[in-house]
Amino acid sequence: MKTQIHFLVLFWFVLSFQLKSKAQEPLLKGSNAWIETVLQNVGQPVNGFSIPGNIAGISVYKTEQGNNRLLITHDFAADGGVSYQVENGLFLTGSRFSYLDLDPVTNKPKDAGLPFSIIYDRQGNEVTNASQINENGNGSSGFDHLSISTLFLSGQYGFYDDIMLFGEGSEEGLAYVMDLQEGEIWAVPALGRGAFYQFAAVEVEEGKIGLLFGDGTPGGHLYLYIGIKDKLGNGSFLDQNGLAAGDVYVWSGDVVTNPGQFHGTGFPADGSFFKLNLYDSSKSGVTGYDDLGYASWSTQQSLARLVNAFAFNGLRGISVNPLLGHQATFTASGGNNISSDAWGTTYQIDLSLGLTSATIHILYDGDDGGAGQVPAPFFGIRSPSGVMWSSNGRIYITEDEANSNVDFGGFLDLGSSVWELNPGSGKITRIGQVNRKGLPSDLIDTASSEPGAWSPVGLVDVSGFLGASQNNTSVFLVGVNAKSVLGDLGSYGQLLLLEGTNTFISTEVAMLTGLNGNHTTPVLTVGESPHGYNLPGVPDGIGIFELPTGQIRILVNNKIDEDAGGPYYLNNTLLLNGSRIWALDLNLVTREIEGSSIAYQKIIDRSGSEVQTASQVNHSGSIVSGLSNLSGGLLVPALHYNLQNDIFFVGEATSDGTFYALDAYQESLYAINAWGHATWKSIALFAGQSGSVSALLTLDRPDSPLLLWVGSPGEGMGNGFLNNNGLESGNLFAWVPDAPIMQGSFQGAHAEQDGHFIQLPVFQPDKAGTVGFDAMGFATETTLLSFVDNVGAYLFSYPGGLSVNPNQPNQVAMTSNGDGNSTPSNAWGSVLALTINPDDNSANITIIYDGDDFSGNNLPNPDFGIRNPGAVEWTNTNRLYIQETGALHNPLFGKSSGQETSTWEYNLETGASYRIARINRSARPFGLPDLKPSVTGAWGLGGIRDVSTNFTLPEESTLFLTTVQAHTIQDSLADNYVEGGQLLFLAGQTIFDPSTALQSSEKKMPIRIYPNPILQNKLNIELDAPSTQSVWLSITNLSGQVVFMKNFTLEAGKAEYRFHLPIQLAPGIHILQIRGDQWLSEPHKILICGQE
């Protein structure tokens, strides 16, 4: 008889939904480039089983047969829905689960049914009567309003088995767990009682499991469960998964107790978790406790109020950051009981400091529209319900109307939606919205005029299961619960895939403008959070390498103080502020960002120990301050210059700083002890002695020596990373000129000096811990400089950058930034070339460009040439690309020329200098104010790196990555971003119009120009030409733009030439020059007055 009844029930399932489920129109439409694909409608039969309605949640895993199994939660009241039967013959109504197996290739349904066969109650007994579940004596009522389930596979977060956690959403609901392998459901009394919506596992110590969950009743609390695995030692399913015994804690704010006191996008609230004694076997059967000794819901609430537990307004979904297992996001739907929380709130909690300090931030407050991000609440996230923190770094939220007293859809009748929330920037994007027009014509919508009557549900990331696995694509599974379309088996609905890209493109204006055929494209602007990660300002050095995925990883160090920039985390949950290294993963073809993060997961300190506390790396003893002012930034590939690993070098530009080496693939950052302590600036590896690792090093000081490290791979202690790469055992040297010269007297284009590198005794273990040496015997900065003085080393003024000649790897370009007016002979800086003989440690240094030698540079003023050079890149075309640093050390910067900080190309063969890019001060990101708009050069340029070989380019073109440091953009960026900045591509051609160059030449042709000022656009030029030839006349404005160019023929001998300039030339000061085949005239300032 039971078999016959079971057959009739299944037959009715199939018949009922077949009549109503023929359409495949999507009930949810993707938006903002997200695309939907229908998988299955409610009621469509699969192997004689049809999926019921009232979809509430979805989980996914792969079966042993290789199918993709969907576990679907159906939310019914305990006495609702058609009855179903379990293995022992018991019939139950109420909420239930169904499974749907999909083909792993085609995503076509293959099988469906009930995923469980046995249920065990709170006492651990098999359920043979429904009252063991409903606890009210009803003989058929089952689970009451099950909501979102969460699935964990064996090994994840410490779980022993493949399990799925879920709970009843009723006021005194019970928590349950399903054993996926055995198809068994077990009640979990240790988790307490409440209106459970979702569970999230967090990382805790070994041998334990941690769960975050909330009580969804108005005024409900946020709980943390710490379970002890095998606590009972009975080998039971619950015990081996840490669900039989443990403690429940509740979150209490330090100074806030409800959303009336804690609301507003971006606001934090500090608090702690307090233990609740929910289990006492001695109280079994007494008022307020059940027959096992577990507290009732009312007792649990009373215990929570004793510790001032925060009363949330309708907790719903919760999801852990898959990249940081101690962070989670959760939602509260809001409601009409609290005026400040009518539209709901999305939160983030951080457990990195343990139970005693758990801070909650508001990521999005619907009542303030995300701090004014939308003009009215109904344009933004309303009544947030389900939430998922995706591996792409972003958070995804579904809406489910919870407040009938607000106009949910607004005057546009906006239906319930799926949203993307960037946890770094707070920016929201609607990626999907219910489509009421997709309803089959034979079904009736009883609330067609209510925008919130339908809701998307059960959002889950299936990128590795059901969708494309490309790095730049996310695929989510989502259900639609059409609650106002009712049938015998619940509300109508649908399962869909929602697919979109993870790529990011900066939307801000380029802060650097290309010139002379070059153009710029922003990659990332400080203040943007591509994948939920905040990238602080002052971007500096750049490294680049290819990942095994085919993506191009860009490393950028940012130069900020140790306590600045907001927090980031290492993989051991240590929180650090301060300087750091970005990692941006770009698509090889599109050059869009597909991933962003911190470039290292752990730090190894100077003693060789993993950093567990901030004081191991900072200079202040702070518990959160990290690295300080990382500078330089150079990636050297493995097998180059005798390195075994791909290493990104970066040094702290702070007193007694440390140089670091990043193992780029292993994402580990190592402190380099052997170089001692200094205010580090830049590094270049070059072809030195055979088998050695040779590197030039400079300091960020006005009196910096040029240092040489010669390391011996494998000759240090052990087989560690530093020793294997020649960064542990070796010697440090300083360059000393052979002929003694006065400091500051090495100047003038083409001046050169021969010298040798002399060894410095920076490591003296017998002096460990004494004055001038650290605890291991390495010299402090003061001691290092005294050694430098003792050997008579020459000191350079703020060396800016180093770059090896790729065609002759024992040659290195170096810039000296200069120091403004304090040293008149080096106010504007210089560019030098070093040729090193590793056999005897000798080196010739030649000045190839001296910014102060303006007459030698054929300029009217130093401000018209290369000024205060910083980073430099030597390319295989034998050109130098040079970044100006701006007015950092030179108050005269830009005063005469009016030119903003620029990027230059210097042709080593011809001596020609081309300005190829210039800072664009009008590009203020996010409309933020420029604190010093009238100071030319207030923004600087950081690193520059030739990436022409890393991306596919047209012939004879160039491609660089470069950074802008917008020092005067601060304002609201001050807390987390420090200053503005940008990473950009700078693209162009290697061939330039010669008339746009400023060229150093010994052949200078004197010319006479009159009248000057020029009236009525009439110009006369008198000169004595050496021969008859074709020449170019060019006029350039003070912004570096060529405004007039004319080709004409010079006759040999002295002659006068008359020109009529175009009337459209703007009045003002301009620069005029004439270029011949073998000569360039002196530049002349002219004043164009225009028409009278």
PEJO-V759306 format. One record per backbone hydrogen bond with DSSP energy under -0.5 kcal/mol. NH is the residue of the N-H (numbers start at 1). CO is the residue of the C=O. If there is no record, write none. Layout:
BEGIN
nh->NH co->CO
nh->NH co->CO
END
This chain:
BEGIN
nh->5 co->1
nh->6 co->2
nh->7 co->3
nh->8 co->4
nh->9 co->5
nh->10 co->6
nh->11 co->7
nh->12 co->8
nh->13 co->9
nh->14 co->10
nh->15 co->11
nh->16 co->12
nh->17 co->13
nh->18 co->14
nh->19 co->15
nh->20 co->17
nh->21 co->17
nh->21 co->18
nh->29 co->433
nh->31 co->431
nh->34 co->31
nh->35 co->499
nh->37 co->497
nh->39 co->495
nh->40 co->495
nh->42 co->493
nh->43 co->51
nh->44 co->41
nh->46 co->49
nh->49 co->46
nh->51 co->44
nh->53 co->489
nh->54 co->491
nh->56 co->73
nh->57 co->73
nh->59 co->71
nh->61 co->69
nh->63 co->67
nh->66 co->63
nh->68 co->102
nh->69 co->61
nh->69 co->67
nh->70 co->68
nh->70 co->100
nh->71 co->59
nh->71 co->69
nh->72 co->70
nh->72 co->98
nh->73 co->57
nh->74 co->96
nh->75 co->54
nh->75 co->73
nh->76 co->74
nh->80 co->77
nh->84 co->92
nh->86 co->90
nh->87 co->117
nh->88 co->117
nh->89 co->86
nh->92 co->84
nh->93 co->140
nh->94 co->80
nh->95 co->76
nh->95 co->143
nh->96 co->74
nh->98 co->72
nh->99 co->113
nh->100 co->70
nh->101 co->111
nh->102 co->68
nh->103 co->108
nh->107 co->103
nh->110 co->101
nh->111 co->101
nh->113 co->99
nh->117 co->183
nh->118 co->183
nh->120 co->185
nh->121 co->125
nh->124 co->121
nh->127 co->119
nh->128 co->126
nh->130 co->139
nh->132 co->129
nh->133 co->130
nh->134 co->130
nh->135 co->131
nh->142 co->78
nh->143 co->95
nh->145 co->76
nh->145 co->143
nh->147 co->167
nh->148 co->197
nh->150 co->165
nh->152 co->163
nh->155 co->159
nh->156 co->153
nh->158 co->155
nh->159 co->156
nh->163 co->152
nh->163 co->161
nh->164 co->178
nh->165 co->150
nh->166 co->176
nh->168 co->174
nh->169 co->144
nh->169 co->145
nh->170 co->144
nh->173 co->170
nh->176 co->166
nh->177 co->186
nh->178 co->164
nh->179 co->184
nh->180 co->162
nh->180 co->178
nh->181 co->162
nh->183 co->179
nh->184 co->179
nh->185 co->118
nh->186 co->177
nh->187 co->120
nh->188 co->175
nh->191 co->188
nh->192 co->189
nh->194 co->173
nh->196 co->168
nh->196 co->194
nh->197 co->214
nh->200 co->212
nh->202 co->210
nh->203 co->325
nh->208 co->205
nh->209 co->227
nh->210 co->202
nh->211 co->225
nh->212 co->200
nh->213 co->223
nh->214 co->198
nh->215 co->221
nh->216 co->195
nh->216 co->214
nh->219 co->312
nh->220 co->217
nh->223 co->213
nh->223 co->221
nh->224 co->249
nh->225 co->211
nh->226 co->247
nh->227 co->209
nh->227 co->225
nh->228 co->245
nh->229 co->207
nh->229 co->227
nh->230 co->239
nh->231 co->228
nh->240 co->236
nh->241 co->237
nh->241 co->238
nh->242 co->239
nh->243 co->238
nh->244 co->238
nh->247 co->226
nh->248 co->276
nh->249 co->224
nh->250 co->274
nh->251 co->222
nh->252 co->272
nh->253 co->256
nh->254 co->270
nh->259 co->311
nh->261 co->258
nh->262 co->258
nh->263 co->261
nh->266 co->362
nh->267 co->264
nh->269 co->360
nh->272 co->252
nh->273 co->355
nh->274 co->250
nh->276 co->248
nh->278 co->276
nh->280 co->293
nh->283 co->280
nh->284 co->281
nh->285 co->290
nh->286 co->283
nh->289 co->286
nh->290 co->294
nh->293 co->290
nh->295 co->278
nh->296 co->288
nh->300 co->296
nh->301 co->297
nh->302 co->298
nh->303 co->299
nh->304 co->300
nh->305 co->301
nh->306 co->302
nh->307 co->303
nh->307 co->304
nh->308 co->305
nh->309 co->304
nh->310 co->251
nh->311 co->257
nh->312 co->220
nh->312 co->310
nh->314 co->217
nh->314 co->312
nh->315 co->215
nh->316 co->331
nh->317 co->385
nh->319 co->329
nh->321 co->327
nh->322 co->320
nh->324 co->321
nh->327 co->324
nh->328 co->349
nh->329 co->319
nh->330 co->347
nh->331 co->317
nh->332 co->345
nh->333 co->314
nh->334 co->313
nh->335 co->341
nh->338 co->335
nh->341 co->338
nh->342 co->339
nh->345 co->332
nh->346 co->364
nh->347 co->330
nh->348 co->361
nh->349 co->328
nh->350 co->359
nh->351 co->326
nh->353 co->357
nh->354 co->351
nh->357 co->354
nh->358 co->271
nh->359 co->350
nh->359 co->357
nh->360 co->269
nh->361 co->348
nh->362 co->267
nh->363 co->346
nh->363 co->361
nh->364 co->346
nh->366 co->344
nh->366 co->364
nh->368 co->365
nh->369 co->366
nh->370 co->365
nh->372 co->368
nh->373 co->369
nh->374 co->369
nh->379 co->376
nh->380 co->377
nh->383 co->343
nh->385 co->398
nh->388 co->396
nh->390 co->388
nh->390 co->394
nh->393 co->390
nh->395 co->421
nh->396 co->388
nh->397 co->419
nh->398 co->386
nh->399 co->417
nh->400 co->383
nh->406 co->403
nh->408 co->406
nh->410 co->407
nh->412 co->409
nh->413 co->410
nh->414 co->409
nh->416 co->451
nh->418 co->432
nh->419 co->397
nh->420 co->429
nh->421 co->395
nh->422 co->427
nh->423 co->421
nh->426 co->422
nh->429 co->420
nh->431 co->418
nh->431 co->429
nh->432 co->418
nh->433 co->29
nh->434 co->416
nh->435 co->27
nh->436 co->434
nh->438 co->435
nh->439 co->436
nh->443 co->440
nh->446 co->444
nh->446 co->484
nh->448 co->445
nh->450 co->447
nh->451 co->449
nh->453 co->450
nh->455 co->481
nh->457 co->479
nh->458 co->56
nh->460 co->477
nh->462 co->460
nh->462 co->475
nh->465 co->462
nh->466 co->462
nh->467 co->462
nh->473 co->470
nh->474 co->500
nh->476 co->498
nh->477 co->460
nh->478 co->496
nh->479 co->457
nh->480 co->494
nh->481 co->455
nh->482 co->480
nh->482 co->492
nh->483 co->453
nh->483 co->481
nh->485 co->482
nh->486 co->484
nh->487 co->490
nh->490 co->487
nh->492 co->482
nh->492 co->485
nh->494 co->480
nh->495 co->40
nh->496 co->478
nh->497 co->37
nh->498 co->476
nh->499 co->35
nh->500 co->474
nh->502 co->472
nh->503 co->472
nh->504 co->593
nh->506 co->523
nh->513 co->918
nh->515 co->916
nh->518 co->515
nh->519 co->987
nh->521 co->985
nh->523 co->983
nh->524 co->983
nh->526 co->981
nh->527 co->528
nh->527 co->535
nh->528 co->525
nh->532 co->529
nh->534 co->532
nh->535 co->528
nh->535 co->533
nh->536 co->534
nh->537 co->977
nh->538 co->980
nh->540 co->557
nh->542 co->633
nh->543 co->555
nh->545 co->553
nh->547 co->551
nh->550 co->547
nh->552 co->586
nh->553 co->545
nh->553 co->551
nh->554 co->552
nh->554 co->584
nh->555 co->543
nh->555 co->553
nh->556 co->582
nh->557 co->541
nh->558 co->580
nh->559 co->538
nh->560 co->558
nh->564 co->561
nh->565 co->975
nh->568 co->576
nh->570 co->574
nh->571 co->601
nh->573 co->570
nh->576 co->568
nh->577 co->624
nh->578 co->564
nh->579 co->560
nh->579 co->627
nh->580 co->558
nh->582 co->556
nh->583 co->597
nh->584 co->554
nh->585 co->595
nh->586 co->552
nh->586 co->584
nh->587 co->592
nh->591 co->587
nh->593 co->504
nh->594 co->585
nh->595 co->585
nh->597 co->583
nh->599 co->581
nh->601 co->667
nh->602 co->667
nh->604 co->669
nh->605 co->603
nh->605 co->609
nh->608 co->605
nh->611 co->603
nh->612 co->610
nh->614 co->623
nh->616 co->613
nh->617 co->614
nh->618 co->614
nh->626 co->562
nh->627 co->579
nh->629 co->560
nh->630 co->558
nh->631 co->651
nh->633 co->631
nh->634 co->649
nh->636 co->634
nh->636 co->647
nh->639 co->643
nh->640 co->637
nh->643 co->640
nh->647 co->636
nh->647 co->645
nh->648 co->662
nh->649 co->634
nh->649 co->647
nh->650 co->660
nh->651 co->631
nh->652 co->658
nh->653 co->629
nh->653 co->651
nh->654 co->652
nh->657 co->654
nh->657 co->678
nh->659 co->672
nh->660 co->650
nh->661 co->670
nh->662 co->648
nh->663 co->661
nh->663 co->668
nh->664 co->646
nh->664 co->662
nh->667 co->663
nh->668 co->663
nh->669 co->602
nh->670 co->661
nh->670 co->668
nh->671 co->604
nh->672 co->659
nh->673 co->671
nh->674 co->727
nh->676 co->673
nh->677 co->779
nh->678 co->657
nh->680 co->652
nh->680 co->678
nh->681 co->698
nh->682 co->698
nh->684 co->696
nh->686 co->694
nh->687 co->809
nh->688 co->686
nh->692 co->689
nh->693 co->711
nh->694 co->686
nh->694 co->692
nh->695 co->709
nh->696 co->684
nh->697 co->707
nh->698 co->682
nh->700 co->679
nh->701 co->699
nh->704 co->701
nh->704 co->796
nh->707 co->697
nh->707 co->705
nh->708 co->733
nh->709 co->695
nh->710 co->731
nh->711 co->693
nh->711 co->709
nh->712 co->729
nh->713 co->691
nh->713 co->711
nh->714 co->723
nh->715 co->712
nh->720 co->717
nh->724 co->720
nh->725 co->721
nh->726 co->723
nh->727 co->722
nh->731 co->710
nh->732 co->760
nh->733 co->708
nh->734 co->758
nh->735 co->706
nh->736 co->756
nh->738 co->754
nh->739 co->754
nh->740 co->738
nh->745 co->742
nh->747 co->745
nh->750 co->847
nh->751 co->748
nh->753 co->845
nh->755 co->843
nh->756 co->736
nh->757 co->841
nh->758 co->734
nh->758 co->756
nh->760 co->732
nh->762 co->760
nh->764 co->762
nh->764 co->777
nh->767 co->764
nh->768 co->765
nh->769 co->774
nh->770 co->767
nh->773 co->770
nh->774 co->778
nh->777 co->774
nh->779 co->762
nh->780 co->772
nh->784 co->780
nh->785 co->781
nh->786 co->782
nh->787 co->783
nh->788 co->784
nh->789 co->785
nh->790 co->786
nh->791 co->787
nh->792 co->789
nh->793 co->788
nh->794 co->735
nh->796 co->704
nh->798 co->701
nh->798 co->796
nh->799 co->699
nh->800 co->815
nh->803 co->813
nh->805 co->811
nh->806 co->804
nh->808 co->805
nh->811 co->808
nh->812 co->834
nh->813 co->803
nh->814 co->832
nh->815 co->801
nh->816 co->830
nh->817 co->798
nh->818 co->797
nh->819 co->826
nh->820 co->827
nh->822 co->819
nh->823 co->820
nh->826 co->823
nh->827 co->824
nh->830 co->816
nh->831 co->849
nh->832 co->814
nh->833 co->846
nh->834 co->812
nh->835 co->844
nh->836 co->810
nh->836 co->834
nh->837 co->842
nh->838 co->836
nh->840 co->837
nh->841 co->837
nh->842 co->837
nh->843 co->755
nh->844 co->835
nh->845 co->753
nh->846 co->833
nh->847 co->751
nh->848 co->831
nh->848 co->846
nh->849 co->831
nh->851 co->829
nh->851 co->849
nh->853 co->850
nh->854 co->852
nh->857 co->853
nh->858 co->855
nh->859 co->854
nh->864 co->861
nh->865 co->862
nh->868 co->828
nh->870 co->883
nh->873 co->881
nh->875 co->873
nh->875 co->879
nh->878 co->875
nh->880 co->906
nh->881 co->873
nh->882 co->880
nh->882 co->904
nh->883 co->871
nh->884 co->902
nh->885 co->868
nh->887 co->937
nh->889 co->886
nh->893 co->890
nh->895 co->892
nh->896 co->892
nh->898 co->894
nh->903 co->917
nh->904 co->882
nh->905 co->914
nh->906 co->880
nh->907 co->905
nh->907 co->912
nh->908 co->878
nh->908 co->906
nh->911 co->907
nh->913 co->998
nh->914 co->905
nh->916 co->903
nh->916 co->914
nh->917 co->903
nh->918 co->513
nh->919 co->901
nh->920 co->511
nh->921 co->919
nh->923 co->920
nh->924 co->922
nh->925 co->923
nh->927 co->924
nh->928 co->925
nh->931 co->929
nh->931 co->968
nh->933 co->930
nh->935 co->932
nh->936 co->934
nh->938 co->935
nh->940 co->965
nh->941 co->884
nh->942 co->963
nh->943 co->540
nh->945 co->961
nh->947 co->945
nh->947 co->959
nh->948 co->959
nh->950 co->947
nh->951 co->947
nh->957 co->954
nh->958 co->988
nh->960 co->986
nh->961 co->945
nh->962 co->984
nh->963 co->943
nh->964 co->982
nh->965 co->940
nh->966 co->964
nh->966 co->980
nh->967 co->965
nh->969 co->966
nh->970 co->929
nh->970 co->968
nh->973 co->970
nh->974 co->971
nh->977 co->973
nh->978 co->973
nh->979 co->977
nh->980 co->966
nh->980 co->969
nh->982 co->964
nh->983 co->524
nh->984 co->962
nh->985 co->521
nh->986 co->960
nh->987 co->519
nh->987 co->985
nh->988 co->958
nh->990 co->956
nh->992 co->990
nh->994 co->992
nh->996 co->993
nh->997 co->994
nh->998 co->913
nh->999 co->997
nh->1000 co->911
nh->1004 co->1002
nh->1005 co->1003
nh->1005 co->1080
nh->1006 co->1004
nh->1008 co->1022
nh->1010 co->1020
nh->1013 co->1087
nh->1014 co->1087
nh->1015 co->1013
nh->1016 co->1090
nh->1018 co->1015
nh->1019 co->1059
nh->1020 co->1010
nh->1021 co->1057
nh->1022 co->1008
nh->1023 co->1055
nh->1024 co->1006
nh->1025 co->1023
nh->1025 co->1053
nh->1029 co->1050
nh->1031 co->1048
nh->1032 co->1075
nh->1033 co->1046
nh->1034 co->1073
nh->1035 co->1044
nh->1036 co->1071
nh->1037 co->1041
nh->1038 co->1069
nh->1040 co->1037
nh->1043 co->1035
nh->1043 co->1041
nh->1044 co->1035
nh->1046 co->1033
nh->1048 co->1031
nh->1050 co->1029
nh->1050 co->1048
nh->1053 co->1025
nh->1055 co->1023
nh->1057 co->1021
nh->1059 co->1019
nh->1061 co->1017
nh->1061 co->1059
nh->1065 co->1062
nh->1068 co->1088
nh->1070 co->1086
nh->1071 co->1036
nh->1072 co->1084
nh->1073 co->1034
nh->1075 co->1032
nh->1076 co->1079
nh->1080 co->1003
nh->1081 co->1074
nh->1082 co->1005
nh->1084 co->1072
nh->1086 co->1070
nh->1088 co->1068
nh->1088 co->1086
nh->1089 co->1014
nh->1089 co->1087
END
